[in-house]
Amino acid sequence: MVARTRDSRLAPAGGRASARNSRATTSVILGLLAVLAIPAGVVLSWYSATVTLVESSSSAGLAIIFGVYAIVLSRRGLDVFARTIGRSGGVRAARAGKLLGALGLCMGITAGLAVGFYGLLTVFVKS
């Protein structure tokens, strides 16, 4: 016979703890924001009379920042999963966050390079 401990009454009836991996979930959200930042800037330039496509390129910086932060949080989410021996869950979310973050990071770098070369070309055309 096993004696009940004080914490055994706090566990759900299934015996599984209800701990969640919030870092993995947050990495997915930030990864989605990173991927959607550049299309949101383009749509803003289409529907706004004052914002041009070149001015909306600041969304590339947002995509880079969100992408890096999503990758960092997904790594921390995987560390939480390893530290809790799998009880916290979130492996799929951490992997998805890492993938979305890397995609957003690549999109941000590509958009930044495109705007940089556009600026370079306009400087050489004027001179």
N, C-alpha and C positions, 0 to 999 in steps of 0.2 A: 504494500500500500504506500502511495506517495502522498506526502503531506502537501497541502495547498499552501502556496506562498501568498504574500500580500499582493503581488503583481498578477497572479494567475486569475484573479477575478476581474481584472481590467481588460484582459484579452477578449476578443470577440468569440462567439460560440464556435466558430470554425477553428479556432486555435491559431489563426494567423494574425499577426500584428497589423495594424492599419497605418503603418508608416508609409509615407509617399516620398518620392524623390522629386522635390520641387525644382531642383536645379536642372534636371533633365527636361521637365515640362517647360521651364522658362527658356531653355535653349531652343526648343522647337518654336516657341512664340517669337523669339528674337531672330531665328533663322528665317521664319516667314516674313518678318518685317524687313530683313535684309534683302530678300528676294523681291519683295513688292515695292521697295523704296524707289527704284529707278522707273518702273512703269507708272508709279504714282506721280513722279515728277514730270514724265512725258504727258500724262493725262492732264496734269495741272497746266502745262504749257498750251495744250490744245484748247482748253476751256477758259483760259484767262486771257484778257486783253492786254495785261501789263507784263506778264511773265513770258519770256521767250524760252526757246528750247535750250539755248546756251545758259541762261540764268537758272534753269531748272536742273542744271548739272550738279548742283550742290547735293542732290539726292545720291550721287555717287559716293560722297563722303559719308553720308548716313548708312549706305549699304556696306561700306567698309567697316565702319564702327560696329554696326549691329552684327555683321558677319564674324568679326574677330571675337566679340563678346559671346556670341552663340557657340563658337568653337570652344572657348574657355569654359563656359558653363557646361557644355556637354562632357568635357573631360572631367570636370568636377563631379558631374552626375555619375559618370562611370566609376570614379573613385568612391563615391558614396555607396554605390551598388557593391563594389568589392569590399568595402569596409563593413557593410552590414550583412555580408555573405548572401546577397541576393534577396534579402527580406524586403528591401525598400522598393525593388522593382525599378522600372524605368530604363532598361537597357535599350529597348527599341526606340524610346523617345530620345535618349541621348545620342544614339546613332543617327536618327533622323535629324536632330538638331545640328549635329556635326556636318551632315551632308548638306542641309539647307544653308548653314553658315558658310561652308566652303563655296557653295554656289553663289551666294550673295556677295562674298568677298571677291570672287572672280568677276562677277558682273560689275561690281564697283570699281575694281581696278581697270577693267576693260573700258568702262564709260569714262573714267578719269583720263586714261590714255587717249581716248578718242577726242575728248574736249581739249586736251593738251596739244595734240597734233593740229586740231582745228585752229587753236590760238596761234600756233607756230606758223601755219600756212597763211593766216590773215596778216601776220606781221611781215612776212616775206612778200606778200602781194602788194602791200602798201609801200614798200621801199623799193 
